[in-house]
Amino acid sequence: MSNASGSVSNPPDAASHPADAASNPPALAKKMRWYDGFAMSLTMPAALIASLGASIGGLGAWGAIALWAGSMLLATVANWIYTELAAMFPESSGGIAHYATEGWKKRAPFVGPLASIGYWFPWTTALSVYAGIIGSLVQAQWFPGQDWSLDLGIATLDFPIVVGIAVIVLLFGAAMFGLHAAMWVVYVTGGMLLVPLAVFIVMPFLSGDWHASNLHWNLHGGAGIRESLVWLYVMAWTSFGVEVCATFAPEYKDTVKDTSRALRAGVLFSLGIFILLPLALAGYVGEGPIALDPTTFYVSAFNDLVGGAADLMVVFLIASLLLIMITGLADGSRVLYNMGKEGTTVKQVGVLNRRGVPARALVIALVVNVVVLVWLKTPLAIIVTGNLGYILTHVLAISGFAMLRKDRPDMARPIRLPNFFIPLAWLLAAFLTVVLVVGATGFSITGYGGYQELGIACGVLVLSVLLWMYRKHVQDPRDAASASASASATESASARRG
């Protein structure tokens, strides 16, 4: 089977070679190069589409540019730290969640399931975020008259949500057959992303209708500081997401060099996009129109900039969102599979099927995304819900880096950062903790999220600890007892034969 996000080598036929299947279970194939990982990191510039409009409307264009750039600079520091950790644990498909687990397991073993599920939930629900956006784009460009809604009592369906559910189901079906693993899909959708990015970044300046007077700064005084922290909380999912390159460390041909190059290329490219895209679009479209329609203002911008080619540009934009969904599905299923394999959740999810695909993790992803899309509906509400665990995972992984330097000073570090990264890691972890606390409770500032979203986020984290405790205190002892009884039976049979 081909590689990329979730690539695996084909397992032996268990029916004809049961002994081989037991001793050589399906494994992740080492076929990726750094540019494959970089292609996966293109999901983050595409992910900017979900929250860019809302940030410009709330912060003003200059405020949005400053915070997006600042958020990306923080992510750059974090990802430099992750290069050392990725090289330390080259066989892990758990990414930064695994780094947090390793760093904290001597002091707080429950950090493992917290970090893992905190990381898994936002990456997995990326499908529902961008499926909803795709539905809205399809409606705005081709079916503006489809404004119906269907009240089911416990939920309400409308045209964008139905389209979104259909997209989720189609991607799930492709993933079950391993089609998501084809690297050509990543490159095609990534290439399509570059087209609308180029249109949005270059053409506004060439049109003659870009005006600096359209850009404003809406952050003032003490309230501006709190508002900045809340928006940094929202932005973290998009900017810090370039760490996806580290999740696939076991699948790079050269784990050390490829992981490092992919992470660094990803953050530097994203930094440029995060500055130029809001600058170009806000100066051309204007903050007012963007604030009125923060999700689909791209459609009218395409129509103004390229006229008859707008249909094609929207198709390219949708393809770029599919890239995010493919990456999220692959990354999330990898993490859940790794959790089951390493003992941080129930063992049933820690297996691959005969195709080498984490099928059970994918089924869970399907159910979760349909429920989240129908229940929470708006993209930013879903992002806000997932960000509680996501930022917490970064805090634990970054601080885990500093603790591993203390607890395992002699452990092999093929990439070793200068010692000043240790206090820098503590400072970054502390700042992200402040962002986490202020952002998770700053509902009134952005207008997205509330106690429902906070309750769901906390409930997911609590559930992760309960499942870990069940694995540790019920499943593992039961398996150990079964293995012991089997060994005793084998010894008795051998003694009788002797």
Solvent accessible surface area in square Angstrom, and as a share of the most:
residue,aa,sasa,rsa
1,M,58,0.26
2,S,56,0.36
3,N,16,0.08
4,A,0,0.00
5,S,0,0.00
6,G,1,0.01
7,S,0,0.00
8,V,0,0.00
9,S,46,0.30
10,N,101,0.52
11,P,27,0.17
12,P,47,0.29
13,D,63,0.33
14,A,43,0.33
15,A,86,0.67
16,S,67,0.43
17,H,97,0.43
18,P,91,0.57
19,A,78,0.60
20,D,67,0.35
21,A,25,0.19
22,A,84,0.65
23,S,80,0.52
24,N,87,0.45
25,P,85,0.54
26,P,32,0.20
27,A,55,0.43
28,L,31,0.15
29,A,10,0.08
30,K,90,0.38
31,K,99,0.42
32,M,0,0.00
33,R,79,0.29
34,W,80,0.28
35,Y,108,0.41
36,D,9,0.05
37,G,0,0.00
38,F,48,0.20
39,A,3,0.03
40,M,0,0.00
41,S,2,0.01
42,L,13,0.07
43,T,0,0.00
44,M,0,0.00
45,P,0,0.00
46,A,0,0.00
47,A,0,0.00
48,L,0,0.00
49,I,6,0.03
50,A,10,0.08
51,S,0,0.00
52,L,0,0.00
53,G,0,0.00
54,A,14,0.11
55,S,0,0.00
56,I,0,0.00
57,G,28,0.27
58,G,32,0.31
59,L,0,0.00
60,G,0,0.00
61,A,0,0.00
62,W,106,0.37
63,G,0,0.00
64,A,0,0.00
65,I,16,0.08
66,A,43,0.33
67,L,21,0.11
68,W,0,0.00
69,A,17,0.13
70,G,27,0.26
71,S,1,0.01
72,M,0,0.00
73,L,97,0.48
74,L,45,0.22
75,A,0,0.00
76,T,22,0.13
77,V,44,0.25
78,A,0,0.00
79,N,0,0.00
80,W,60,0.21
81,I,0,0.00
82,Y,0,0.00
83,T,0,0.00
84,E,1,0.00
85,L,1,0.00
86,A,0,0.00
87,A,5,0.04
88,M,12,0.05
89,F,20,0.08
90,P,43,0.27
91,E,124,0.55
92,S,8,0.05
93,S,0,0.00
94,G,2,0.02
95,G,1,0.01
96,I,0,0.00
97,A,2,0.01
98,H,20,0.09
99,Y,3,0.01
100,A,0,0.00
101,T,24,0.14
102,E,23,0.10
103,G,2,0.02
104,W,56,0.20
105,K,92,0.39
106,K,140,0.59
107,R,110,0.40
108,A,13,0.10
109,P,66,0.42
110,F,94,0.39
111,V,6,0.03
112,G,1,0.01
113,P,0,0.00
114,L,31,0.15
115,A,0,0.00
116,S,7,0.05
117,I,15,0.07
118,G,1,0.01
119,Y,0,0.00
120,W,16,0.06
121,F,14,0.06
122,P,8,0.05
123,W,0,0.00
124,T,1,0.01
125,T,2,0.01
126,A,1,0.01
127,L,1,0.01
128,S,0,0.00
129,V,4,0.02
130,Y,0,0.00
131,A,0,0.00
132,G,8,0.08
133,I,1,0.00
134,I,4,0.02
135,G,0,0.00
136,S,27,0.17
137,L,0,0.00
138,V,23,0.13
139,Q,37,0.17
140,A,40,0.31
141,Q,33,0.15
142,W,92,0.32
143,F,96,0.40
144,P,98,0.62
145,G,61,0.59
146,Q,69,0.31
147,D,120,0.62
148,W,105,0.37
149,S,76,0.49
150,L,94,0.47
151,D,110,0.57
152,L,94,0.47
153,G,68,0.65
154,I,152,0.77
155,A,16,0.12
156,T,47,0.27
157,L,31,0.15
158,D,42,0.22
159,F,29,0.12
160,P,19,0.12
161,I,9,0.04
162,V,62,0.36
163,V,30,0.17
164,G,0,0.00
165,I,38,0.19
166,A,50,0.39
167,V,22,0.13
168,I,0,0.00
169,V,72,0.41
170,L,133,0.66
171,L,26,0.13
172,F,34,0.14
173,G,27,0.26
174,A,27,0.21
175,A,0,0.00
176,M,50,0.23
177,F,125,0.52
178,G,6,0.06
179,L,111,0.55
180,H,9,0.04
181,A,0,0.00
182,A,15,0.12
183,M,26,0.11
184,W,173,0.61
185,V,27,0.16
186,V,0,0.00
187,Y,93,0.35
188,V,69,0.40
189,T,11,0.07
190,G,2,0.02
191,G,34,0.33
192,M,56,0.25
193,L,0,0.00
194,L,82,0.41
195,V,55,0.31
196,P,1,0.01
197,L,10,0.05
198,A,52,0.40
199,V,16,0.09
200,F,4,0.02
201,I,23,0.12
202,V,74,0.43
203,M,67,0.30
204,P,0,0.00
205,F,83,0.35
206,L,141,0.70
207,S,49,0.31
208,G,59,0.57
209,D,77,0.40
210,W,63,0.22
211,H,92,0.41
212,A,59,0.46
213,S,87,0.56
214,N,40,0.21
215,L,10,0.05
216,H,94,0.42
217,W,118,0.41
218,N,63,0.32
219,L,14,0.07
220,H,129,0.57
221,G,61,0.59
222,G,56,0.54
223,A,80,0.62
224,G,5,0.05
225,I,117,0.60
226,R,109,0.40
227,E,33,0.15
228,S,20,0.13
229,L,25,0.12
230,V,3,0.01
231,W,5,0.02
232,L,19,0.09
233,Y,4,0.01
234,V,3,0.02
235,M,0,0.00
236,A,3,0.02
237,W,5,0.02
238,T,1,0.00
239,S,0,0.00
240,F,5,0.02
241,G,0,0.00
242,V,0,0.00
243,E,0,0.00
244,V,0,0.00
245,C,0,0.00
246,A,0,0.00
247,T,0,0.00
248,F,0,0.00
249,A,1,0.01
250,P,6,0.04
251,E,0,0.00
252,Y,0,0.00
253,K,116,0.49
254,D,53,0.28
255,T,16,0.09
256,V,43,0.25
257,K,115,0.49
258,D,0,0.00
259,T,1,0.00
260,S,12,0.08
261,R,118,0.43
262,A,0,0.00
263,L,0,0.00
264,R,77,0.28
265,A,28,0.22
266,G,0,0.00
267,V,0,0.00
268,L,103,0.51
269,F,66,0.27
270,S,1,0.01
271,L,36,0.18
272,G,31,0.30
273,I,16,0.08
274,F,0,0.00
275,I,61,0.31
276,L,76,0.38
277,L,2,0.01
278,P,0,0.00
279,L,35,0.18
280,A,0,0.00
281,L,0,0.00
282,A,0,0.00
283,G,0,0.00
284,Y,34,0.13
285,V,33,0.19
286,G,8,0.08
287,E,27,0.12
288,G,43,0.41
289,P,71,0.45
290,I,0,0.00
291,A,50,0.38
292,L,160,0.80
293,D,61,0.32
294,P,32,0.20
295,T,35,0.20
296,T,19,0.11
297,F,5,0.02
298,Y,1,0.00
299,V,10,0.06
300,S,59,0.38
301,A,3,0.02
302,F,0,0.00
303,N,65,0.33
304,D,103,0.53
305,L,19,0.09
306,V,34,0.19
307,G,39,0.37
308,G,85,0.82
309,A,41,0.32
310,A,3,0.02
311,D,68,0.35
312,L,93,0.46
313,M,13,0.06
314,V,0,0.00
315,V,65,0.37
316,F,35,0.14
317,L,3,0.02
318,I,25,0.13
319,A,8,0.06
320,S,0,0.00
321,L,0,0.00
322,L,51,0.25
323,L,0,0.00
324,I,0,0.00
325,M,0,0.00
326,I,10,0.05
327,T,0,0.00
328,G,0,0.00
329,L,5,0.02
330,A,0,0.00
331,D,0,0.00
332,G,0,0.00
333,S,1,0.01
334,R,1,0.00
335,V,1,0.01
336,L,9,0.05
337,Y,15,0.06
338,N,8,0.04
339,M,3,0.01
340,G,2,0.02
341,K,98,0.41
342,E,82,0.37
343,G,17,0.16
344,T,18,0.10
345,T,6,0.03
346,V,30,0.17
347,K,71,0.30
348,Q,81,0.36
349,V,10,0.06
350,G,13,0.13
351,V,66,0.38
352,L,25,0.12
353,N,47,0.24
354,R,155,0.57
355,R,112,0.41
356,G,0,0.00
357,V,1,0.00
358,P,1,0.01
359,A,17,0.13
360,R,122,0.45
361,A,0,0.00
362,L,0,0.00
363,V,66,0.38
364,I,64,0.32
365,A,2,0.02
366,L,38,0.19
367,V,83,0.47
368,V,32,0.18
369,N,0,0.00
370,V,41,0.23
371,V,86,0.50
372,V,13,0.08
373,L,1,0.00
374,V,21,0.12
375,W,132,0.46
376,L,13,0.06
377,K,78,0.33
378,T,63,0.37
379,P,20,0.13
380,L,6,0.03
381,A,7,0.05
382,I,3,0.01
383,I,8,0.04
384,V,13,0.07
385,T,1,0.01
386,G,2,0.02
387,N,0,0.00
388,L,19,0.09
389,G,6,0.06
390,Y,0,0.00
391,I,2,0.01
392,L,38,0.19
393,T,0,0.00
394,H,2,0.01
395,V,19,0.11
396,L,17,0.08
397,A,0,0.00
398,I,0,0.00
399,S,3,0.02
400,G,0,0.00
401,F,1,0.00
402,A,5,0.04
403,M,12,0.05
404,L,3,0.01
405,R,18,0.07
406,K,156,0.66
407,D,42,0.22
408,R,50,0.18
409,P,76,0.48
410,D,140,0.72
411,M,58,0.26
412,A,77,0.60
413,R,25,0.09
414,P,77,0.49
415,I,25,0.13
416,R,135,0.49
417,L,12,0.06
418,P,71,0.45
419,N,102,0.52
420,F,125,0.52
421,F,20,0.08
422,I,47,0.24
423,P,75,0.47
424,L,59,0.29
425,A,0,0.00
426,W,116,0.41
427,L,123,0.61
428,L,9,0.05
429,A,6,0.05
430,A,57,0.44
431,F,75,0.31
432,L,5,0.02
433,T,56,0.32
434,V,71,0.41
435,V,2,0.01
436,L,20,0.10
437,V,93,0.54
438,V,33,0.19
439,G,5,0.04
440,A,8,0.06
441,T,75,0.43
442,G,1,0.01
443,F,31,0.13
444,S,100,0.65
445,I,48,0.24
446,T,18,0.11
447,G,63,0.61
448,Y,60,0.23
449,G,25,0.24
450,G,16,0.15
451,Y,175,0.67
452,Q,89,0.40
453,E,17,0.08
454,L,40,0.20
455,G,43,0.41
456,I,55,0.28
457,A,5,0.04
458,C,57,0.34
459,G,39,0.37
460,V,28,0.16
461,L,19,0.09
462,V,88,0.51
463,L,97,0.48
464,S,2,0.01
465,V,35,0.20
466,L,100,0.50
467,L,57,0.28
468,W,35,0.12
469,M,84,0.38
470,Y,92,0.35
471,R,26,0.10
472,K,93,0.39
473,H,116,0.52
474,V,59,0.34
475,Q,3,0.01
476,D,58,0.30
477,P,66,0.41
478,R,127,0.46
479,D,55,0.29
480,A,61,0.48
481,A,64,0.50
482,S,70,0.45
483,A,64,0.49
484,S,66,0.43
485,A,64,0.50
486,S,66,0.43
487,A,52,0.40
488,S,61,0.39
489,A,61,0.48
490,T,81,0.47
491,E,120,0.54
492,S,52,0.34
493,A,26,0.20
494,S,50,0.32
495,A,76,0.59
496,R,184,0.67
497,R,185,0.67
498,G,100,0.96
